[in-house]
Amino acid sequence: MTDTPTEHGWHVDDRCTNCDVARQLAPGLIAEEGGRSVVVRRPRDAEDEQRLHAAAFACHTRSVRPPSGRRLDPALDPYPMPLDATVYLCGHNAPMTAAANSYLLRRPAGNLLMVDTPRWSEALATRFEALGPVSDVLLTHQDHAAHGRAYADRFGARLWIHEGDLAAAPDADQVLRGIEPLEITTGVVAHPLPGHTRGSVVYVADERHCFSGDSFYWSRTTGDIEVAESVTWYSIEQLAASLGPVFKLASGSRRLARALAALSESPKYVQYESDPPPCDRTHQPP
């Protein structure tokens, strides 16, 4: 099915990098065809329109476009979008962070933590700050570090990164070291998890919310937690060794545990001593 403005009104233009973000936000409306995202059906109601606007305002290339002759209405920008009473999705994904999602995490004291960062914008910073003071910016790894310093300075917040990826944020205010978990603020634990990069970190809040960076992801295809071996830049062996013990994988994820065990014995894993390969913009798997 071709994806054209005349067929659907809404469409995805040819700048799409197949990052999956739009498909996450508008399932059933946007799907993958021919190695890119396309609009597969027209919106039927207001809820469908809201999903398409969420996809459009998150797309890092601004490739999700409304019907011809219309511009995206800033009044319909849903971000920051509440996912529950504690977590907000920032939207406005950045080209410089490989289209990564970013989040705001509300704490009981009323402050917020930003996990990874959206594209830099003073207007966005003002919008985020309207939810409350942002005290910390937590970077999961070097691929997502691009706008960390800008947001931390704007909020007067502390910028966090692991020493393994310090070259991406050498002016970080707080540097995580080693591989032992560390409670960085009440209820929020940083778990160093070398694998995707040397300094990858997973942040777990209140034993409920897990911000995994690119260490692992939830697959809509398999209905389970998955690891993308093809973009595990540092060491699939180290990732396999540390992931299970850290998270005590539940019975529903035993298949992943078996897969990791097999991968840890594979000679195909990548390990670098200095800089990793450039990040692949399509590294967020479907």
C-alpha positions as CSV (number, residue, x, y, z in Angstrom):
1,M,0.0,0.0,0.0
2,T,1.5,3.3,-1.0
3,D,1.5,6.1,1.6
4,T,0.4,9.3,-0.1
5,P,-1.4,12.4,1.1
6,T,-4.2,11.9,-1.5
7,E,-4.9,8.3,-0.3
8,H,-4.9,8.8,3.5
9,G,-4.7,12.5,4.2
10,W,-2.2,11.8,7.0
11,H,1.1,10.3,5.6
12,V,4.7,9.6,6.4
13,D,7.2,11.4,4.2
14,D,10.5,10.0,2.7
15,R,12.7,11.3,5.6
16,C,11.5,8.4,7.7
17,T,14.4,6.4,9.3
18,N,12.2,3.5,10.4
19,C,12.9,4.2,14.1
20,D,9.6,2.7,15.3
21,V,8.5,5.6,17.5
22,A,5.4,6.5,15.4
23,R,4.4,2.8,15.3
24,Q,4.6,2.7,19.1
25,L,2.3,5.7,19.5
26,A,-0.2,5.0,16.7
27,P,-0.5,1.2,16.5
28,G,-3.0,0.1,13.9
29,L,-2.7,3.5,12.2
30,I,1.0,3.4,11.3
31,A,2.8,0.2,10.5
32,E,6.1,-0.9,8.8
33,E,6.1,-1.5,5.1
34,G,9.2,-1.8,2.9
35,G,11.6,-0.8,5.6
36,R,9.8,2.4,6.7
37,S,6.7,3.6,8.5
38,V,3.5,4.2,6.6
39,V,0.0,5.3,7.5
40,V,-2.1,2.2,6.8
41,R,-5.6,3.5,7.5
42,R,-7.2,6.9,7.9
43,P,-8.3,8.1,11.4
44,R,-11.9,7.2,12.2
45,D,-12.5,9.3,15.3
46,A,-11.0,11.8,17.7
47,E,-8.9,9.2,19.5
48,D,-7.2,8.2,16.2
49,E,-6.5,11.8,15.5
50,Q,-4.9,12.2,18.9
51,R,-2.7,9.1,18.3
52,L,-1.5,10.5,15.0
53,H,-0.7,13.9,16.6
54,A,1.2,12.1,19.3
55,A,3.2,10.3,16.6
56,A,3.8,13.5,14.7
57,F,5.0,15.5,17.6
58,A,7.4,12.7,18.7
59,C,8.9,11.9,15.2
60,H,12.5,13.0,15.2
61,T,12.4,13.8,11.5
62,R,8.9,15.3,11.6
63,S,8.0,12.8,8.9
64,V,4.4,12.1,10.1
65,R,2.4,14.8,8.3
66,P,-1.2,15.9,8.5
67,P,-3.4,16.1,5.4
68,S,-2.2,18.3,2.6
69,G,-2.6,22.0,3.3
70,R,-2.7,21.6,7.1
71,R,0.1,22.3,9.5
72,L,0.5,20.6,12.9
73,D,-1.5,22.6,15.4
74,P,0.7,23.3,18.5
75,A,-2.5,23.3,20.6
76,L,-2.8,19.6,19.8
77,D,0.7,18.7,21.0
78,P,0.1,16.2,23.8
79,Y,3.5,16.4,25.5
80,P,4.5,15.9,28.2
81,M,2.1,12.9,27.9
82,P,1.1,11.2,31.2
83,L,1.6,7.5,31.1
84,D,0.4,7.1,34.7
85,A,0.4,9.2,37.8
86,T,4.2,9.1,38.0
87,V,5.7,8.9,34.5
88,Y,5.4,11.3,31.5
89,L,6.6,10.7,28.0
90,C,8.4,13.8,26.7
91,G,7.9,13.3,23.0
92,H,9.8,15.6,20.6
93,N,12.5,12.9,20.0
94,A,15.8,14.2,18.8
95,P,17.8,13.3,15.7
96,M,21.0,13.6,17.8
97,T,19.8,10.8,20.2
98,A,18.9,8.4,17.5
99,A,15.1,9.1,18.0
100,A,15.2,7.8,21.6
101,N,12.2,8.2,23.8
102,S,12.7,10.3,27.0
103,Y,10.7,10.6,30.2
104,L,9.9,12.7,33.2
105,L,9.5,10.8,36.5
106,R,7.7,12.5,39.4
107,R,9.0,11.9,42.9
108,P,7.0,12.1,46.2
109,A,8.7,15.3,47.1
110,G,7.2,17.0,44.0
111,N,10.4,17.2,42.0
112,L,10.9,15.4,38.6
113,L,13.7,13.4,37.1
114,M,14.3,13.5,33.4
115,V,15.5,10.2,31.9
116,D,17.3,10.8,28.7
117,T,16.4,13.9,26.7
118,P,14.2,15.1,23.9
119,R,15.4,17.6,21.3
120,W,16.6,20.8,22.9
121,S,14.0,23.6,23.0
122,E,13.5,26.5,25.5
123,A,9.8,26.2,24.9
124,L,9.9,22.5,25.7
125,A,11.9,23.1,28.9
126,T,9.4,25.7,30.0
127,R,6.6,23.2,29.4
128,F,8.3,20.4,31.3
129,E,9.1,22.7,34.2
130,A,5.5,23.6,34.5
131,L,5.0,20.2,36.0
132,G,7.4,20.9,38.8
133,P,11.2,21.5,39.4
134,V,13.5,19.0,37.5
135,S,16.3,18.1,39.9
136,D,18.2,15.5,37.9
137,V,18.8,14.5,34.3
138,L,19.7,10.8,34.1
139,L,21.4,9.5,31.0
140,T,21.1,5.8,30.2
141,H,24.1,5.8,27.9
142,Q,26.2,7.8,25.4
143,D,23.9,7.5,22.4
144,H,21.3,9.5,24.4
145,A,23.5,12.1,25.9
146,A,23.3,14.9,23.3
147,H,21.1,17.4,25.1
148,G,21.7,16.4,28.6
149,R,23.9,19.4,29.5
150,A,21.5,21.9,28.0
151,Y,18.5,20.6,29.9
152,A,20.5,20.2,33.2
153,D,21.8,23.8,32.9
154,R,18.3,25.1,32.1
155,F,16.7,23.3,35.1
156,G,19.6,23.8,37.5
157,A,19.7,20.0,37.7
158,R,22.4,17.4,38.2
159,L,23.5,15.5,35.1
160,W,24.2,11.8,35.6
161,I,26.2,9.4,33.5
162,H,28.3,6.2,34.0
163,E,32.1,6.5,33.8
164,G,32.1,4.0,30.9
165,D,30.4,6.6,28.7
166,L,31.8,9.7,30.3
167,A,33.3,10.9,27.1
168,A,29.8,11.7,25.9
169,A,29.2,14.0,28.9
170,P,32.6,14.9,30.3
171,D,31.0,17.7,32.3
172,A,28.5,15.5,34.1
173,D,27.8,16.5,37.7
174,Q,27.4,12.9,39.0
175,V,29.4,10.0,37.6
176,L,28.3,6.4,38.4
177,R,31.2,4.0,38.8
178,G,31.6,0.3,38.8
179,I,28.8,-2.2,38.4
180,E,27.1,-2.2,41.8
181,P,23.6,-0.8,42.0
182,L,23.3,2.6,43.6
183,E,20.2,4.3,45.0
184,I,20.7,7.8,43.6
185,T,17.6,9.2,45.3
186,T,14.9,7.7,47.4
187,G,13.3,4.9,45.5
188,V,15.4,5.3,42.3
189,V,18.2,2.8,41.8
190,A,20.8,3.0,39.0
191,H,21.9,-0.5,37.7
192,P,25.1,-0.3,35.6
193,L,24.6,-2.8,32.8
194,P,27.5,-2.9,30.4
195,G,26.5,-4.4,27.1
196,H,24.9,-2.0,24.6
197,T,27.7,0.4,25.5
198,R,30.4,0.2,28.2
199,G,28.6,2.7,30.4
200,S,24.9,1.7,29.9
201,V,22.7,2.1,32.9
202,V,19.2,0.9,33.7
203,Y,17.2,3.1,36.2
204,V,14.5,1.4,38.3
205,A,12.0,3.5,40.2
206,D,10.0,2.2,43.1
207,E,10.4,-1.4,41.9
208,R,7.8,-0.5,39.3
209,H,9.2,1.6,36.4
210,C,12.2,0.5,34.5
211,F,14.1,2.8,32.1
212,S,16.2,0.5,30.0
213,G,17.9,2.8,27.4
214,D,18.8,0.3,24.7
215,S,19.9,-2.6,26.9
216,F,16.6,-4.4,26.3
217,Y,13.1,-3.6,25.1
218,W,9.5,-4.9,25.0
219,S,8.7,-6.6,21.7
220,R,5.2,-6.3,20.4
221,T,6.0,-9.1,18.1
222,T,7.0,-11.7,20.7
223,G,5.1,-10.3,23.7
224,D,8.3,-10.5,25.7
225,I,11.5,-8.7,26.8
226,E,14.1,-8.8,24.0
227,V,17.7,-7.9,23.5
228,A,18.9,-6.5,20.1
229,E,22.3,-8.3,19.6
230,S,23.0,-6.4,16.4
231,V,23.3,-3.1,18.3
232,T,25.0,-4.4,21.4
233,W,28.1,-2.4,20.7
234,Y,30.2,-3.3,23.7
235,S,29.6,-6.9,24.8
236,I,26.7,-9.3,24.6
237,E,28.6,-11.6,26.9
238,Q,28.7,-9.0,29.7
239,L,25.1,-8.0,29.1
240,A,24.0,-11.7,29.3
241,A,26.1,-12.2,32.5
242,S,24.6,-9.1,34.3
243,L,21.0,-8.8,33.1
244,G,19.6,-12.0,34.7
245,P,21.0,-11.6,38.2
246,V,20.2,-7.9,38.4
247,F,16.6,-8.2,37.5
248,K,15.8,-11.7,38.7
249,L,14.0,-12.4,35.4
250,A,10.4,-13.6,36.0
251,S,9.1,-16.8,34.7
252,G,7.5,-15.0,31.8
253,S,11.0,-14.1,30.6
254,R,12.7,-17.5,30.9
255,R,12.9,-17.6,27.1
256,L,15.0,-14.4,27.2
257,A,17.2,-15.9,29.9
258,R,17.8,-19.0,27.7
259,A,18.6,-16.8,24.7
260,L,21.0,-14.7,26.7
261,A,22.8,-17.8,28.0
262,A,23.2,-18.9,24.4
263,L,24.4,-15.5,23.3
264,S,27.0,-15.3,26.1
265,E,28.6,-18.4,24.6
266,S,28.6,-17.1,21.0
267,P,31.8,-15.8,19.4
268,K,29.8,-13.2,17.5
269,Y,29.5,-10.5,20.2
270,V,31.2,-7.2,19.7
271,Q,33.6,-5.6,22.2
272,Y,35.3,-2.3,21.7
273,E,38.2,-0.7,23.6
274,S,37.7,2.9,22.7
275,D,34.9,4.3,20.7
276,P,31.9,2.2,19.5
277,P,30.6,2.3,16.0
278,P,28.2,5.2,15.1
279,C,24.8,4.6,16.5
280,D,22.3,3.1,14.0
281,R,19.2,5.3,13.9
282,T,17.1,2.2,13.4
283,H,18.3,0.6,16.6
284,Q,14.9,0.7,18.3
285,P,13.5,-2.6,17.2
286,P,9.8,-3.2,16.4
